[in-house]
Amino acid sequence: TLCTPIISLNLPKSATLTLYDYFKCGGYTAAHTFIPGTPLRIGNCMRDNYISKTPPFRGCNISNRTNEVIQFYSDVGITEPHCFYSSVHDGGLDH
């Protein structure tokens, strides 16, 4: 048994959806990009908690579809313009 929550910290286009599918197939409650059943991005929820000095998963850890605690998170990025990846923005790594 793995300790949860498991958080996949990764860059864009780095198999986040594949990891999500893998953990769901293994019976874990998983979230990819959004908290299940909501329009709220995982990363935005965690960022807002950080800013308000509350635990990082408060309000981010329950699937609104199944009412289960989320055990695996992938693609926890926040919406633009707050995040910047040199491999994706500003012409890629050539600049």
C-alpha positions as CSV (number, residue, x, y, z in Angstrom):
1,T,0.0,0.0,0.0
2,L,1.3,3.4,-0.9
3,C,1.1,6.4,1.4
4,T,-1.3,9.1,0.0
5,P,-1.7,11.7,-1.3
6,I,0.6,11.1,-4.2
7,I,1.5,14.2,-6.1
8,S,3.0,14.0,-9.6
9,L,5.1,17.2,-10.0
10,N,6.0,17.5,-13.7
11,L,6.4,19.7,-16.7
12,P,3.9,20.1,-19.5
13,K,3.5,17.1,-21.9
14,S,5.2,14.7,-19.4
15,A,2.6,11.9,-19.3
16,T,0.3,13.4,-16.6
17,L,-2.8,11.9,-18.1
18,T,-1.1,8.5,-18.5
19,L,-0.2,8.5,-14.8
20,Y,-3.7,9.6,-13.9
21,D,-5.1,6.7,-15.9
22,Y,-2.6,4.3,-14.3
23,F,-3.6,5.2,-10.8
24,K,-7.3,5.1,-11.5
25,C,-6.9,1.7,-13.1
26,G,-5.2,0.6,-9.8
27,G,-8.2,1.6,-7.8
28,Y,-7.0,5.0,-6.5
29,T,-9.2,8.1,-6.4
30,A,-7.3,10.4,-8.8
31,A,-7.5,14.0,-10.1
32,H,-6.0,15.4,-13.3
33,T,-5.8,19.2,-13.7
34,F,-9.2,19.8,-12.0
35,I,-10.8,18.7,-8.7
36,P,-13.3,16.0,-10.0
37,G,-16.8,17.4,-10.5
38,T,-15.7,21.0,-10.3
39,P,-14.2,23.7,-12.6
40,L,-11.5,24.4,-9.9
41,R,-7.9,23.7,-10.9
42,I,-5.9,21.7,-8.4
43,G,-2.9,24.1,-8.6
44,N,-5.1,27.2,-8.1
45,C,-6.8,25.6,-5.1
46,M,-3.4,24.8,-3.5
47,R,-2.0,28.2,-4.4
48,D,-5.0,30.0,-2.8
49,N,-4.5,27.9,0.4
50,Y,-0.8,28.8,0.5
51,I,-1.6,32.5,0.2
52,S,-4.2,32.3,2.9
53,K,-1.9,30.2,5.1
54,T,-4.2,27.2,5.3
55,P,-3.2,23.5,4.7
56,P,-2.5,23.0,1.0
57,F,-5.2,20.4,0.4
58,R,-8.1,22.1,2.3
59,G,-11.0,22.1,-0.1
60,C,-8.9,20.4,-2.8
61,N,-9.0,16.9,-1.5
62,I,-12.5,15.6,-2.0
63,S,-13.9,14.4,-5.4
64,N,-17.3,16.1,-5.9
65,R,-18.2,13.1,-8.1
66,T,-17.7,10.3,-5.6
67,N,-17.2,12.1,-2.3
68,E,-14.0,10.2,-1.8
69,V,-10.6,11.6,-0.7
70,I,-8.3,12.2,-3.7
71,Q,-5.3,9.9,-3.4
72,F,-3.4,10.8,-6.6
73,Y,-2.9,14.3,-8.2
74,S,-1.4,15.0,-11.6
75,D,-1.1,18.2,-13.5
76,V,-1.2,20.5,-10.6
77,G,-0.3,23.6,-12.6
78,I,-1.9,27.0,-12.2
79,T,-3.5,29.1,-14.9
80,E,-1.6,31.6,-16.9
81,P,-0.1,34.2,-16.6
82,H,1.2,33.0,-13.3
83,C,3.2,30.0,-14.6
84,F,6.0,30.0,-17.1
85,Y,7.7,27.0,-18.7
86,S,10.6,27.9,-20.9
87,S,10.0,24.8,-23.0
88,V,6.5,25.9,-23.8
89,H,6.4,29.7,-23.7
90,D,8.5,32.3,-25.4
91,G,9.6,30.2,-28.3
92,G,10.8,27.2,-26.3
93,L,14.3,26.4,-25.2
94,D,15.9,28.3,-28.2
95,H,15.5,31.6,-26.4
